[in-house]
């Protein structure tokens, strides 16, 4: 535990880094890096090389300061065990608490459903195309995969972190390997594409949400922050910031290395073609180089990324649904039984994820995009609003990083809305 001086002023000694901290940093990394990483080089690289450089310089501070702000918000509660849904009610009142809890759930829950669909499609495709097997019944395959992922969650936080750590190491290794593997294919075509100042600004504006959500691990922040408060007490805020800094550095380092390597190994025309075909970057590279090795890595990366990201998003969806049930029962004056609520949440999640994974609807992407502004508001805007209006958060006021987070949040939300409308 960090020491304090006799005057009560917190000492500046950094908390010692532990194996558990590494595990949490990997878990946050895994939450952010979903299967979308296979499309990230195309979506981010379409803008050209130079806007991508500026985006890379911005996204590290954006990721760290925004998630640190949300973690501080969760830790600002006077009650040690309060999750984000309870902290919102504590600071903003019962009415606002209900609304934000509802929005929080419906922003994250569709992503959990999408991962149920994604893991089923990925494994089915791998069995058929890579192993030459017949496609198994979708209902049975999806149920087996969902129960497997849920079983890990039900075994508790330590097991979830252990499995995530086991998954993230090979994910990082594959990203690094592919980044280095593509170096001989690098060319200067992307560097020669220099947009005008106006086009550069517009490109940067509409591209920022792509990186914001590629690095988003906000669904796991509440559970993560509560774990730090449980383990570190008064040092939870400093320890959380330390871990979040490492997680953001890992994301920028490994993911952006992969993005740059892919972009430099292809021409702008190649990226346009990959976008038009709507295929993952590894699939496009495998087709271009006629490499079965790369085509084998694609499903492997997708599987590992989906499972690791599912865990973090499930934590957020579970908190949201529990919060909705608790607030509904409290409003009706009914007793609150936490164990029964937990059982209801688990059963609800299994059944709905299984149903959606079996039906494989196409509307999920649209629902996810509608949740984009909500996630951005909760991650960027709400903590900065709390800094100004919540007494427990005002000790964090007066820094330029708050203005940076607020401005970038507004930029991201405006770009998301523009993309939805036009």
C-alpha positions in Angstrom: 0.0 0.0 0.0 1.3 3.5 -0.9 2.4 5.5 2.1 1.2 9.0 3.0 3.1 11.8 4.7 2.3 13.0 8.3 0.3 16.0 6.9 -2.0 13.7 5.0 -0.6 14.6 1.6 -0.3 11.6 -0.7 3.2 10.6 -1.4 4.4 10.5 -5.0 5.8 7.0 -4.8 4.5 4.9 -7.7 2.7 1.7 -6.6 4.7 -1.4 -7.4 3.8 -3.2 -10.7 2.6 -6.8 -10.1 1.7 -9.8 -12.2 -2.0 -9.0 -11.5 -1.5 -5.6 -13.0 -0.1 -7.1 -16.2 -3.1 -9.5 -16.4 -5.5 -6.5 -16.1 -3.6 -4.6 -18.8 -3.8 -7.6 -21.1 -7.5 -7.9 -20.3 -8.2 -4.3 -21.2 -6.2 -4.7 -24.4 -8.2 -7.8 -25.2 -11.5 -6.0 -24.6 -10.5 -3.3 -27.1 -9.1 -5.6 -29.8 -12.2 -7.3 -31.2 -12.5 -8.9 -34.6 -12.7 -5.4 -36.0 -8.9 -5.3 -36.0 -9.1 -7.4 -39.2 -10.9 -4.4 -40.9 -9.1 -1.6 -39.1 -6.2 -1.3 -41.6 -8.7 -0.9 -44.4 -11.0 1.6 -42.6 -8.2 3.7 -41.1 -5.8 3.4 -44.1 -8.3 4.4 -46.6 -7.6 8.0 -45.6 -4.0 7.8 -46.7 -0.7 7.5 -44.8 -0.3 11.1 -43.5 -3.8 11.4 -41.9 -3.0 8.0 -40.3 0.1 9.4 -38.7 -1.8 12.3 -37.1 -4.5 9.9 -36.0 -1.9 7.7 -34.3 -0.5 10.7 -32.4 -4.0 11.6 -31.2 -5.4 8.2 -30.4 -2.9 7.3 -27.6 -3.7 10.3 -25.4 -7.4 10.1 -26.4 -7.6 6.4 -25.3 -5.7 6.9 -22.0 -7.2 10.2 -20.8 -10.8 9.2 -21.7 -10.7 5.8 -20.0 -8.8 7.3 -17.0 -11.6 9.8 -16.7 -14.3 7.1 -16.7 -12.3 5.1 -14.2 -12.0 8.1 -11.9 -15.8 8.6 -12.2 -16.5 5.1 -11.0 -14.0 5.5 -8.2 -15.5 8.8 -7.1 -18.4 7.0 -5.3 -18.5 7.2 -1.5 -19.6 3.6 -1.5 -16.7 1.2 -2.2 -18.8 -1.4 -4.1 -20.7 0.9 -6.4 -20.5 0.1 -10.1 -21.0 2.7 -12.9 -24.8 2.4 -12.9 -24.9 3.1 -9.1 -22.4 5.9 -9.3 -24.4 7.7 -12.0 -27.5 7.5 -9.8 -25.5 8.7 -6.8 -24.1 11.8 -8.6 -26.9 12.7 -11.0 -30.1 11.5 -9.3 -32.5 8.6 -9.7 -34.1 9.8 -13.0 -30.8 10.4 -14.8 -29.5 7.2 -13.3 -32.3 5.2 -14.9 -31.8 6.8 -18.3 -28.0 6.5 -18.4 -28.1 2.9 -17.2 -30.6 2.0 -19.9 -28.5 3.7 -22.6 -25.4 2.1 -21.2 -26.9 -1.4 -21.5 -28.3 -0.9 -25.0 -25.0 0.5 -26.2 -23.0 -2.5 -25.1 -25.5 -5.4 -25.3 -25.8 -5.4 -29.1 -22.0 -5.7 -29.3 -22.2 -8.9 -27.1 -24.8 -10.2 -29.5 -22.6 -9.4 -32.5 -19.8 -11.4 -30.9 -22.1 -14.4 -30.5 -22.8 -14.2 -34.2 -19.2 -13.5 -35.0 -17.7 -16.4 -33.1 -20.2 -18.8 -34.7 -19.5 -17.6 -38.2 -15.7 -17.7 -37.6 -15.6 -21.2 -36.3 -18.1 -22.5 -38.9 -16.1 -20.9 -41.7 -12.8 -22.4 -40.3 -14.3 -25.9 -40.0 -15.6 -25.8 -43.6 -12.9 -23.8 -45.5 -9.7 -24.7 -43.6 -10.4 -28.2 -42.2 -12.7 -29.4 -45.0 -15.5 -30.5 -42.6 -19.2 -30.3 -43.2 -20.9 -27.3 -41.6 -22.4 -28.4 -38.2 -25.9 -27.5 -37.2 -25.8 -23.7 -36.4 -27.9 -24.0 -33.3 -25.7 -26.6 -31.7 -22.4 -24.9 -32.7 -23.5 -21.5 -31.4 -24.8 -23.0 -28.1 -21.6 -24.9 -27.5 -19.4 -21.8 -28.2 -21.6 -19.4 -26.1 -21.8 -21.9 -23.1 -18.0 -22.2 -23.3 -17.4 -18.5 -23.1 -20.1 -18.0 -20.4 -18.6 -20.9 -18.3 -15.4 -19.0 -18.1 -17.2 -15.8 -16.9 -19.2 -17.8 -14.3 -16.0 -19.3 -12.9 -15.1 -15.8 -11.7 -12.8 -12.8 -12.3 -9.6 -14.7 -11.7 -10.4 -17.4 -14.3 -11.6 -14.8 -16.8 -8.3 -12.8 -16.4 -6.3 -16.0 -16.7 -8.0 -17.1 -19.9 -7.8 -13.6 -21.3 -4.1 -13.5 -20.6 -3.7 -16.9 -22.3 -5.5 -15.6 -25.4 -3.9 -12.1 -25.7 -0.3 -13.3 -25.8 -0.8 -15.2 -29.0 -2.9 -12.3 -30.4 0.0 -9.9 -29.7 2.5 -12.4 -31.2 0.5 -12.8 -34.4 0.1 -9.0 -34.8 3.8 -8.5 -34.4 4.7 -11.4 -36.7 2.3 -10.2 -39.4 3.6 -6.7 -39.1 7.2 -7.9 -39.6 6.2 -10.5 -42.3 4.8 -7.7 -44.5 7.9 -5.4 -44.3 9.4 -6.8 -47.6 6.2 -5.8 -49.3 6.3 -2.1 -48.2 6.1 0.5 -50.9 5.9 4.3 -51.1 2.5 4.4 -52.9 0.7 5.5 -49.7 3.3 8.1 -48.9 2.8 9.9 -52.2 -1.0 10.4 -51.5 -0.9 13.9 -49.9 -4.4 15.4 -49.5 -5.1 19.2 -49.5 -5.4 20.9 -46.1 -9.3 20.9 -46.4 -9.4 17.3 -47.4 -6.9 16.4 -44.7 -9.0 18.0 -42.0 -12.3 16.3 -43.2 -10.5 13.0 -43.6 -9.2 13.2 -40.1 -12.6 14.3 -38.7 -14.5 11.3 -40.2 -11.7 8.8 -39.4 -11.3 9.6 -35.7 -14.3 7.4 -34.6 -12.8 4.4 -36.4 -9.8 4.5 -34.1 -11.7 5.6 -31.0 -13.9 2.5 -31.1 -11.1 0.2 -32.2 -9.3 1.1 -28.9 -12.5 1.3 -26.8 -12.4 -0.8 -23.6 -15.0 1.2 -21.6 -17.3 -1.7 -21.0 -14.7 -3.3 -18.7 -13.7 -0.1 -16.9 -16.3 -0.3 -14.2 -15.4 -3.8 -13.2 -11.7 -3.0 -13.5 -12.0 0.1 -11.3 -14.0 -1.8 -8.6 -11.3 -4.5 -8.6 -8.6 -1.9 -8.1 -10.5 -0.3 -5.3 -11.0 -3.7 -3.6 -7.3 -4.6 -4.0 -5.6 -1.2 -3.4 -8.1 0.9 -1.4 -7.1 4.6 -1.4 -4.4 3.9 -4.0 -7.0 2.6 -6.5 -7.0 5.8 -8.7 -3.2 5.9 -9.1 -3.0 2.1 -9.7 -5.9 2.3 -12.3 -4.1 5.1 -14.1 -0.9 3.1 -14.2 -2.6 0.0 -15.7 -4.6 2.1 -18.2 -1.4 3.8 -19.4 0.2 0.4 -20.1 -3.0 -0.8 -21.9 -3.1 2.3 -24.1 0.6 2.0 -24.9 0.1 -1.7 -25.9 -2.8 -0.7 -28.1 -1.0 2.1 -29.9 2.2 0.1 -30.2 1.0 -3.3 -31.4 -2.2 -2.4 -33.2 -0.9 0.6 -35.0 2.3 -1.2 -36.1 0.0 -3.8 -37.7 -2.1 -1.1 -39.3 0.9 0.8 -40.7 2.5 -2.4 -42.0 -0.7 -3.4 -43.8 -1.2 0.1 -45.3 2.4 0.3 -46.5 2.3 -3.2 -48.0 -0.7 -2.2 -50.2 -1.5 0.6 -52.5 -4.5 3.0 -52.1 -6.1 1.0 -55.0 -5.7 -2.2 -53.0 -7.4 -0.7 -50.0 -10.3 0.5 -52.1 -10.7 -3.0 -53.6 -10.6 -4.6 -50.1 -13.2 -2.1 -48.9 -15.4 -2.8 -52.0 -15.1 -6.6 -51.4 -15.9 -6.1 -47.7 -13.3 -8.7 -46.6 -10.8 -8.6 -43.7 -7.3 -7.4 -44.4 -5.7 -10.8 -43.9 -8.2 -12.4 -46.3 -7.3 -9.7 -48.9 -3.5 -10.2 -48.3 -3.9 -14.0 -48.6 -5.7 -13.7 -51.9 -3.2 -11.2 -53.2 -0.1 -13.2 -52.2 -1.8 -16.6 -52.7 -0.7 -17.6 -49.2 -2.6 -20.3 -47.4 -0.6 -19.5 -44.3 -2.0 -16.0 -44.0 -5.5 -17.3 -44.8 -5.1 -19.7 -41.9 -4.1 -16.9 -39.5 -7.2 -14.8 -40.3 -9.7 -17.0 -38.6 -7.3 -17.6 -35.7 -6.9 -13.9 -35.1 -10.7 -13.4 -35.4 -11.4 -16.2 -32.9 -8.9 -15.1 -30.3 -10.0 -11.4 -30.7 -13.7 -12.1 -30.4 -13.4 -14.3 -27.3 -11.1 -11.9 -25.4 -13.3 -8.9 -26.4 -16.5 -10.8 -25.5 -15.4 -11.0 -21.8 -14.9 -7.3 -21.3 -18.1 -6.4 -23.1 -20.1 -9.0 -21.2 -18.9 -7.4 -17.9 -20.4 -4.0 -19.1 -23.7 -5.6 -20.4 -24.1 -7.6 -17.2 -23.7 -4.4 -15.1 -26.2 -2.5 -17.3 -28.8 -5.2 -17.1 -28.3 -5.7 -13.3 -28.6 -2.0 -12.9 -31.9 -1.8 -14.9 -33.4 -4.7 -12.8 -32.3 -3.2 -9.5 -33.7 0.3 -10.3 -36.9 -1.2 -11.5 -37.4 -3.3 -8.4 -36.4 -0.3 -6.2 -39.0 2.0 -7.9 -41.7 -0.6 -7.4 -40.7 -1.0 -3.7 -39.9 -4.7 -4.1 -37.0 -6.5 -2.3 -33.7 -6.8 -4.1 -32.1 -10.2 -4.2 -28.7 -10.0 -5.8 -28.3 -13.7 -6.3 -31.6 -14.0 -8.1 -30.8 -11.0 -10.3 -27.4 -12.5 -11.2 -29.1 -15.8 -12.2 -31.7 -13.9 -14.3 -28.9 -12.0 -16.1 -26.9 -15.1 -16.9 -30.0 -17.0 -18.3 -31.1 -13.9 -20.2 -27.7 -13.5 -21.8 -27.2 -17.1 -22.8 -30.7 -17.4 -24.3 -30.6 -14.1 -26.3 -27.0 -14.5 -27.5 -27.8 -18.1 -28.6 -31.0 -17.0 -30.3 -29.3 -14.2 -32.2 -26.3 -16.3 -33.1 -28.6 -19.0 -34.5 -30.7 -16.6 -36.5 -27.7 -14.6 -37.8 -29.7 -11.3 -38.5 -28.1 -8.5 -40.6 -29.6 -5.7 -38.6 -27.0 -5.9 -35.8 -24.5 -3.7 -37.5 -27.1 -0.9 -37.7 -27.9 -1.3 -34.0 -24.2 -1.2 -33.1 -23.8 2.1 -35.0 -26.7 3.6 -33.1 -24.9 2.8 -29.9 -21.8 4.6 -31.0 -22.8 8.1 -29.9 -24.0 6.7 -26.5 -20.6 5.0 -25.9 -18.7 8.1 -26.9 -20.9 10.3 -24.6 -20.4 8.0 -21.6 -16.7 7.6 -22.2 -15.7 11.2 -23.2 -18.5 13.6 -22.1 -20.0 12.3 -18.9 -16.7 12.2 -16.8 -15.8 15.7 -18.0 -19.2 16.9 -17.0 -18.8 15.3 -13.6 -15.5 17.0 -13.1 -17.3 20.4 -13.3 -20.4 19.4 -11.4 -19.7 16.6 -8.9 -17.8 17.7 -5.7 -16.0 14.4 -5.5 -14.6 14.9 -9.1 -13.6 18.6 -8.8 -10.1 17.7 -7.6 -9.4 16.7 -11.2 -10.5 20.0 -12.7 -8.3 22.7 -14.3 -6.1 20.5 -16.5 -5.7 20.8 -20.3 -6.3 17.1 -20.7 -9.9 17.6 -19.6 -10.4 20.1 -22.4 -8.6 17.7 -24.8 -10.9 14.8 -23.9 -14.1 16.9 -24.2 -13.1 18.4 -27.6 -12.1 15.0 -29.0 -15.3 13.5 -27.7 -17.4 16.1 -29.4 -15.4 15.7 -32.6 -15.9 11.9 -32.5 -19.7 12.2 -31.8 -20.2 14.8 -34.5 -18.4 12.5 -37.0 -20.4 9.5 -36.0 -23.7 11.5 -36.4 -22.5 12.7 -39.8 -21.7 9.2 -40.9 -25.1 8.0 -39.8 -27.0 10.8 -41.6 -24.9 11.0 -44.7 
